[in-house]
Amino acid sequence: MRFPTLMLGLVVGAWSAPLAAQLELLGGVRLAVGGSNLFNTYPDQQVKPANVSFGRFIYSRSVTQFGMNGGFYYARLALSL
């Protein structure tokens, strides 16, 4: 299938790495830490100025494998009564 070059830019291979770990601290208290897109990878930026539309679409709307907000990290503390 051939795509119009006006709509698509160059897409370079990249990957996203999720990771999570959980540890039981005391009876019923658990700590979890993790993240999604650990290496803070972003999609390729638009190469054609006509596709950016006044700065609203920096990244291609056709290619959003790992989102456009970079990495997401968290810590969670759970208590079981």
N, C-alpha and C positions, 0 to 999 in steps of 0.2 A: 504494500500500500504506500502510495506517495503522498506526503503531506505538503501543503503549500508553504513555501519558505517564508512568506510574509507573516504567518501565524507562529511558527516554531523557531526557537533559537537552538544553539548548540547545547546538548545535554551531555555532561561528563559524568562517568560512573562515580557513584558515591554510595555510602551505606550508613545506616543508623544503628546504634548499639544500645539496646535496653539492658538494664541490670537492676536486680533487687536482692536484698539480703535481710534476713530477720533473725533476731536473737532474743531468747527468753532470758530476761534479767533476773527476776525473782518470781515466786509463785504467782502466776496470773498477770505479770507485767512483761510486755513484749515491745521491743524497739525494732522498727523496720526503716531502712534507708534505701534509696534507689533513684533511678532516673531513666529518662527516655531521651534518646539522641545524646548520649553522653559526651560525644566529641563536638557538640554544638555545630553540626553540619547544616548548611543552608542550601537551598536549590540554586542552580545557576541563575544569574541575573539576565534580564532581557537584553538582547544584543541589538535589537532594532528600536530606535527611539519612538516610532509610531505605536509600538505595543505597550509603552509605559503609561500612556494616558495621564499626563500631568502628574507623574510620580505616584499614582495609585497602584500600579501593578509592576512593582520592581522585579518580581519573580514571575515566571510563566504560570498562567492559570491552567495550562495543560499538564504540567509536571509537578505534582505535589506529593511525592512519595513519603516524605518525612516532615511535612508541615513547613511553615514559613516563620516560626517563632523561635527557632534554635532549640537549645537543650531545656529540659524540664527536670528538676531535681526535687526530692522530697525526703522528709523524715516523718515517721508516724510512731506515736506511742499509744499502745493499746493496753487497757486494763480490764481484766476479766474478774468479775465479782463472784 
